[in-house]
């Protein structure tokens, strides 16, 4: 069943969009990521213009993350204090990211920038997570206990705060910086930033994996909602029809993903996420390197 998307100006199969929304919702519930790192490239692949994909996907992430975080609230695995600190940084970063996005859109370079950002970030993060996850699985098989968290330079920073749910007493500066970085990515790449947020919370801040997922989703909801609002009011690139179809699939998928995630070990979850990140990175890199079938496209001046 073909449906016309007025802002994207293309016709797409409605059931395909529902299926993609459901798939990303499952990932959101399992891994604590918004799923944008996968959905936005998938939207590129089915012909949605990058500017519209970025702005609209931020909208879909809100719903799938909200659905996922409700399940985590029931299990009391959300650190609200840590989530609030990350959120403050995220809102600042989102505002900065939209300014950069608008400038690049005016210069006509936004499509290339978005795809290059995906290749670089997904390649680095996916590679690091894959190596670390393999090491963790190998140690588990050998019966080695995971190494205890050592005090590093982060523990020496000022403005310390106690995060009881995470069992941490650290400076608020690192979470704020992580939040700002994720906010910028949310605006430029149309992602919740979970694929950077989750590893940063585990390896940089030293949070327990079971608390990381729910806390990440809590922060993602507000940052992506703010990003969507900015894109809708400044760029007019949010396609409501596309967003609704992705939302319906995402909300259902997130509930399924949360149930699956509870039954899997942390190391297994991380290595699965790493493999998915690397697969998407490889497809995007190929698309950038291979010569397209059509070398030229026609479009109105100032269009997408």
C-alpha positions in Angstrom: 0.0 0.0 0.0 1.7 3.1 -1.3 1.3 6.4 0.7 2.5 9.9 -0.3 4.7 11.8 2.1 4.0 15.5 1.6 7.2 17.0 3.1 9.6 14.3 1.8 7.7 14.5 -1.6 8.0 10.7 -2.2 5.6 7.7 -2.2 6.5 4.8 0.1 4.9 1.5 1.2 3.1 2.1 4.5 3.7 -1.4 5.8 7.4 -1.1 5.1 7.5 2.0 7.3 5.5 0.3 10.1 7.9 -2.7 9.9 11.0 -0.4 10.1 9.4 1.4 13.1 8.8 -1.9 14.9 12.4 -3.1 14.2 13.9 0.1 15.7 11.5 -0.1 18.6 12.8 -3.6 19.5 16.4 -2.2 19.4 15.3 0.7 21.7 13.9 -1.6 24.3 16.8 -4.1 24.2 19.8 -1.8 24.1 18.6 1.6 25.6 19.3 3.4 22.3 16.8 5.5 20.4 17.4 3.5 17.3 18.0 6.5 15.1 21.5 5.3 14.2 19.8 2.5 12.3 16.5 4.1 11.3 17.9 7.3 9.7 20.2 5.4 7.3 17.3 3.0 6.5 15.2 6.0 5.5 18.1 7.1 3.3 18.1 3.7 1.6 14.3 3.8 0.8 14.6 7.3 -0.8 13.7 9.8 2.0 15.8 13.0 1.7 18.4 13.2 4.5 17.2 16.5 5.8 13.6 15.1 6.2 14.9 11.8 7.6 17.0 13.5 10.3 14.2 15.8 11.5 11.4 13.2 11.4 13.4 10.3 12.9 14.0 12.5 16.0 10.2 12.5 16.4 9.9 8.7 16.2 12.7 8.2 18.8 10.6 10.1 21.4 7.8 7.6 21.2 9.9 4.4 21.1 12.1 5.7 24.0 9.1 6.7 26.1 7.5 3.2 25.6 10.8 1.6 26.6 11.5 3.8 29.6 8.1 3.0 31.1 9.1 -0.6 31.4 12.4 0.4 33.1 10.6 2.6 35.6 8.6 -0.4 36.7 11.9 -2.3 37.4 13.4 0.8 39.1 16.4 0.8 36.8 16.3 4.6 35.9 18.7 7.0 37.6 16.7 10.2 37.5 19.4 12.4 39.0 22.0 11.3 36.4 19.4 11.5 33.6 18.6 15.1 34.6 22.3 16.1 34.4 22.7 14.4 31.0 19.5 16.1 29.9 20.7 19.7 30.7 23.8 19.1 28.6 21.7 17.5 25.9 19.4 20.5 25.5 22.3 22.8 25.2 23.9 20.5 22.6 20.7 20.2 20.6 20.3 24.0 20.3 23.9 24.2 19.0 23.4 21.3 16.6 20.3 22.8 15.0 22.3 26.1 14.4 25.1 24.1 12.6 22.5 22.0 10.7 20.7 25.2 9.4 24.0 26.8 8.3 25.0 23.6 6.4 21.6 23.3 4.9 21.8 26.9 3.6 25.2 26.0 2.0 23.8 22.8 0.4 26.2 20.5 2.2 23.9 18.9 4.8 23.3 15.6 3.0 27.0 14.8 2.7 27.8 15.9 6.2 25.1 13.7 7.7 26.3 10.6 5.9 30.0 11.2 6.7 29.1 11.7 10.4 27.3 8.3 10.4 30.3 6.5 8.7 32.8 8.0 11.2 30.9 7.7 14.4 29.4 4.3 13.7 32.7 2.9 12.6 34.6 4.1 15.7 31.9 3.3 18.3 31.0 -0.1 16.7 34.7 -1.2 16.5 35.5 -0.3 20.1 32.3 -1.9 21.4 32.9 -5.1 19.5 36.5 -5.5 20.7 35.5 -4.8 24.3 32.5 -7.2 24.2 34.7 -10.0 22.8 37.1 -9.5 25.6 34.3 -9.5 28.2 32.8 -12.8 26.8 36.3 -14.4 26.7 36.9 -13.5 30.3 33.5 -14.8 31.3 34.2 -18.2 29.7 37.6 -18.4 31.5 35.8 -17.7 34.8 37.6 -14.4 35.3 35.8 -11.8 37.4 35.3 -8.5 35.6 38.0 -5.9 36.6 36.9 -3.6 39.4 36.4 0.0 38.4 39.6 2.0 39.2 39.6 5.6 40.1 40.7 7.7 37.2 41.0 11.5 36.4 37.2 11.8 36.3 37.0 11.1 40.0 39.3 14.0 40.7 37.1 16.7 39.1 35.2 19.2 41.2 31.4 19.7 41.6 30.8 16.2 42.8 27.3 14.8 43.2 26.0 11.5 44.6 24.0 9.3 42.2 22.5 6.7 44.5 20.8 4.5 41.9 24.0 4.2 40.0 26.1 3.9 43.1 28.4 6.7 42.0 29.9 9.8 43.6 31.5 11.8 40.7 31.7 15.3 39.2 28.8 16.5 37.2 31.2 17.8 34.5 31.7 14.5 32.5 27.9 13.8 32.3 27.2 17.3 31.2 29.9 17.0 28.4 28.5 13.7 27.3 25.0 15.2 27.3 26.1 18.2 25.1 27.9 15.8 22.6 24.7 13.7 22.3 22.5 16.7 21.9 24.6 18.0 19.0 24.5 14.5 17.3 20.7 14.4 17.9 20.3 17.6 15.9 22.7 16.9 13.1 22.3 13.1 12.6 18.7 12.5 13.7 19.7 10.1 16.4 18.9 9.8 20.1 22.6 9.4 20.7 22.3 6.1 22.6 25.0 4.4 20.5 27.4 7.0 22.1 25.6 7.6 25.4 25.4 3.9 26.4 29.2 3.2 26.0 30.1 6.5 27.6 27.9 5.8 30.6 29.4 2.3 31.1 33.1 2.9 30.3 33.6 6.6 31.1 31.2 7.2 34.0 31.3 3.6 35.3 27.5 3.1 35.6 26.1 -0.4 36.0 24.7 -1.8 32.7 21.3 -2.5 34.1 20.8 1.2 35.1 22.4 2.6 31.9 19.6 1.4 29.5 16.7 3.1 31.4 18.6 6.3 32.2 19.8 6.6 28.6 16.2 6.3 27.3 15.0 8.9 29.9 17.4 11.5 28.6 16.8 10.6 24.9 13.1 11.4 25.2 13.5 15.0 26.1 16.5 15.8 23.9 14.9 14.4 20.8 11.5 16.1 21.5 13.4 19.4 21.8 15.3 18.7 18.6 12.1 17.8 16.7 10.5 21.1 17.8 13.5 23.1 16.7 13.6 21.4 13.3 9.8 21.8 12.8 9.9 25.5 13.5 13.2 26.5 11.8 13.6 24.0 8.9 10.0 22.7 8.3 11.5 19.3 7.5 9.3 17.2 9.9 7.0 14.9 7.8 4.0 14.2 10.1 2.7 11.3 8.0 6.1 9.6 8.0 6.4 10.2 11.8 3.0 8.7 12.7 3.7 5.5 10.8 7.2 5.1 12.4 5.7 6.0 15.8 3.1 3.2 15.7 5.7 0.6 14.9 8.2 1.9 17.3 5.9 1.9 20.4 4.9 -1.7 19.8 8.5 -2.8 19.1 9.9 -1.2 22.2 7.8 -3.3 24.5 8.9 -6.5 22.8 12.6 -5.4 22.9 12.5 -4.7 26.6 11.3 -8.2 27.3 14.0 -9.7 25.1 16.7 -7.5 26.7 15.9 -8.7 30.2 16.6 -12.3 29.2 20.1 -11.7 27.7 23.5 -11.1 29.3 25.0 -7.6 29.2 28.0 -8.9 27.1 25.7 -10.5 24.5 23.6 -7.3 24.2 26.7 -5.2 23.7 28.2 -7.4 21.0 24.9 -7.6 19.1 24.6 -3.8 19.2 28.3 -3.5 18.0 27.6 -5.8 15.0 24.5 -3.9 14.0 26.4 -0.6 14.2 29.2 -1.9 12.0 26.8 -3.4 9.4 25.0 0.0 9.0 28.4 1.8 8.8 29.6 -0.5 6.1 26.5 0.0 3.9 26.7 3.8 4.2 30.4 3.8 3.4 29.7 1.7 0.3 27.0 4.1 -0.8 29.4 7.0 -0.5 32.3 5.3 -2.3 30.4 3.5 -5.2 29.4 5.5 -8.3 25.6 6.1 -8.2 23.5 4.8 -11.1 22.3 8.4 -11.8 25.1 11.0 -11.7 22.8 14.0 -11.7 19.5 14.8 -10.0 17.1 17.7 -10.7 15.5 19.7 -7.9 14.1 23.1 -7.2 16.6 25.8 -6.0 16.8 25.9 -2.3 15.1 22.5 -2.0 16.3 19.4 -0.1 
